[in-house]
Amino acid sequence: MAWTSTSLKRAGLVVAAVSLGVAVSARGHASDLSGPPPLPDDAGPIDQAIPSGAFVAESDADLARALANGPDEIWLRARSYHGDFTVARRLALRGERGATIEGTGTGTVLTITADDAWVDNLAIERSGGRNTTDDAGIKAKAARVRVTNVSVRETLFGISLGPCPSCVVEHSRVKGRTLDPELRGDGIKLWESHDAVVRGCVMEDSRDLVVWYSRRVLLENNTVRRSRYGSHFMYAHDSVVRGSRIESNVVGIFVMYSERLEVEHNVLAGSRGPAGVGIGFKESDGVKVHDNWIVANTTGLYLDRSPRAPTTPVSIEHNVLALNDVGVIFHSSEEGITFHENDFHENVAVASVEGGGDAMGVVFEGNHWTEYEGYDMDHDGRGDVPFELKALSSELTDTHPPLKLFEGTAALGMFDVVARAAPVLAAHRVLVDGHPSINAQRPR
């Protein structure tokens, strides 16, 4: 099935997913970029009936009393309940489709302080607007809390967990307020929430999906759109991002000071603007990035001092980096990075080196490059001569430092186009792949 996404525009190139399974550029030719099918977009409440004999809260007052001292399972009808409520004991709070808790607009709508509480199939609306108190739709500070089939809207923060070990947020939808992105709260926030899971959720028009000071977190099969950070990890070791669509955000995934993170089978697309990055790492170690589609971003992949030592390597394998303004930027990143069997497909610039780094210390092996003009006389699928990326612009900026002000511009980029057409003009090698793949690589 074709990769489907909203049209992503950049520098004379439009990537549009079409049912034929190809992405067509504005230059009028087809690029073989058929990709993964879209994820289901039906997160939130589902149709479910109240069981016979179940306790039903018929009014706001009934709900408040039952939460304080009532049965272990409380059902809500398909109507609105008004107020800010607290779950302070182990129970299940569930609803028919259409059951809504509408807050007072002065604080958090539903606060959970009890271990093993379950909130299911509710719409949560109208929190306060104070960042100092993280006013949210749902805020949980307990262990093993479950939030399933919930929709949250018109709240500052969406679902805020922390500390909340072994908590689960599943098949839920968060839509942020119509505010400037910097004024929004985080859509889903995990703080000191080890072993938490966020699965099958949709987050739109929020600030960040945050995973901070949390270990062994799984983000799986989620969709994040039109937010700031699709996922933002900080001191979040041994975590996984898998099978997600992270598109049209400022930054797709950014990882800081984290170890042993795995990013696999995701689509990271349409991160535009000066800060647009599909996926970035800062001072992170033991990272594995494989089988992802990193498409139509300002910068596809950004590596800043990652890894910090060659003994904790970063592995980039079987990804498609396509139609980005710059495929990969290395900032003070050298040894300990391996690029193996990736597809660098029609990026405006393949790679750039900043901050005194040197990509010649990076291992490239068996990658496919649309810029490669070599040959395969023995038909083993590998080029018989190395792929070498040379940059005339780097020589100019090294010789004339004031020209660094123009780095990343089309004017300076033209020098590199000239260098590819006439390699004798450029002696500065940026990277070398000794055995480039003749055939396009695709995620497995």
DARAFEN-V799709 format. One record per backbone hydrogen bond with DSSP energy under -1.0 kcal/mol. NH is the residue of the N-H (numbers start at 1). CO is the residue of the C=O. If there is no record, write none. Layout:
BEGIN
nh:NH co:CO
nh:NH co:CO
END
This chain:
BEGIN
nh:8 co:15
nh:10 co:13
nh:13 co:10
nh:15 co:8
nh:21 co:18
nh:23 co:31
nh:25 co:29
nh:28 co:25
nh:31 co:23
nh:33 co:31
nh:44 co:171
nh:54 co:51
nh:57 co:75
nh:63 co:59
nh:64 co:60
nh:65 co:61
nh:66 co:62
nh:67 co:63
nh:68 co:64
nh:69 co:65
nh:74 co:92
nh:75 co:55
nh:76 co:94
nh:79 co:77
nh:81 co:100
nh:83 co:102
nh:85 co:109
nh:87 co:111
nh:92 co:72
nh:93 co:118
nh:94 co:74
nh:96 co:76
nh:99 co:96
nh:100 co:79
nh:101 co:123
nh:102 co:81
nh:103 co:125
nh:105 co:126
nh:109 co:136
nh:110 co:137
nh:111 co:85
nh:112 co:139
nh:113 co:87
nh:116 co:143
nh:117 co:114
nh:118 co:91
nh:119 co:146
nh:120 co:93
nh:121 co:148
nh:123 co:99
nh:124 co:151
nh:125 co:101
nh:127 co:154
nh:128 co:107
nh:135 co:130
nh:137 co:157
nh:137 co:158
nh:138 co:158
nh:139 co:110
nh:140 co:160
nh:141 co:112
nh:144 co:165
nh:146 co:117
nh:147 co:168
nh:148 co:119
nh:149 co:170
nh:151 co:122
nh:152 co:173
nh:153 co:124
nh:157 co:135
nh:158 co:186
nh:159 co:187
nh:160 co:138
nh:161 co:189
nh:162 co:140
nh:166 co:194
nh:167 co:164
nh:168 co:145
nh:169 co:197
nh:170 co:147
nh:171 co:199
nh:173 co:150
nh:174 co:202
nh:175 co:152
nh:176 co:204
nh:179 co:177
nh:183 co:180
nh:185 co:156
nh:187 co:208
nh:189 co:159
nh:190 co:210
nh:191 co:161
nh:192 co:212
nh:195 co:215
nh:196 co:193
nh:197 co:167
nh:198 co:218
nh:199 co:169
nh:200 co:220
nh:202 co:172
nh:203 co:223
nh:204 co:174
nh:205 co:225
nh:207 co:185
nh:209 co:229
nh:210 co:188
nh:211 co:232
nh:212 co:190
nh:213 co:234
nh:216 co:237
nh:218 co:196
nh:219 co:240
nh:220 co:198
nh:221 co:242
nh:223 co:201
nh:224 co:245
nh:225 co:203
nh:228 co:207
nh:229 co:207
nh:230 co:251
nh:231 co:252
nh:232 co:209
nh:233 co:254
nh:234 co:211
nh:235 co:256
nh:238 co:259
nh:240 co:217
nh:241 co:262
nh:242 co:219
nh:243 co:264
nh:245 co:222
nh:246 co:267
nh:247 co:224
nh:248 co:269
nh:250 co:227
nh:251 co:228
nh:252 co:277
nh:253 co:278
nh:254 co:231
nh:255 co:280
nh:256 co:233
nh:257 co:282
nh:260 co:285
nh:262 co:239
nh:263 co:288
nh:264 co:241
nh:265 co:290
nh:267 co:244
nh:268 co:293
nh:269 co:246
nh:270 co:295
nh:272 co:270
nh:276 co:273
nh:277 co:250
nh:278 co:299
nh:279 co:300
nh:280 co:253
nh:281 co:302
nh:282 co:255
nh:283 co:304
nh:285 co:258
nh:286 co:312
nh:288 co:261
nh:289 co:315
nh:290 co:263
nh:291 co:317
nh:293 co:266
nh:294 co:320
nh:295 co:268
nh:296 co:322
nh:298 co:271
nh:299 co:276
nh:300 co:326
nh:301 co:327
nh:302 co:279
nh:303 co:329
nh:304 co:281
nh:305 co:331
nh:312 co:309
nh:314 co:336
nh:315 co:287
nh:316 co:338
nh:317 co:289
nh:318 co:340
nh:320 co:292
nh:321 co:343
nh:322 co:294
nh:323 co:345
nh:325 co:297
nh:326 co:298
nh:327 co:349
nh:328 co:350
nh:329 co:301
nh:330 co:352
nh:331 co:303
nh:332 co:354
nh:338 co:314
nh:339 co:363
nh:340 co:316
nh:341 co:365
nh:343 co:319
nh:344 co:368
nh:345 co:321
nh:348 co:324
nh:349 co:325
nh:352 co:328
nh:354 co:330
nh:357 co:354
nh:361 co:358
nh:362 co:359
nh:363 co:337
nh:365 co:339
nh:368 co:342
nh:370 co:344
nh:372 co:369
nh:383 co:436
nh:384 co:375
nh:387 co:433
nh:389 co:431
nh:391 co:428
nh:396 co:392
nh:397 co:393
nh:398 co:394
nh:399 co:395
nh:400 co:396
nh:403 co:400
nh:404 co:401
nh:405 co:402
nh:406 co:403
nh:407 co:404
nh:409 co:406
nh:413 co:409
nh:414 co:410
nh:415 co:412
nh:417 co:413
nh:418 co:414
nh:419 co:415
nh:420 co:416
nh:421 co:417
nh:422 co:418
nh:425 co:422
nh:426 co:423
nh:430 co:389
nh:431 co:389
nh:433 co:387
nh:437 co:367
nh:438 co:381
END
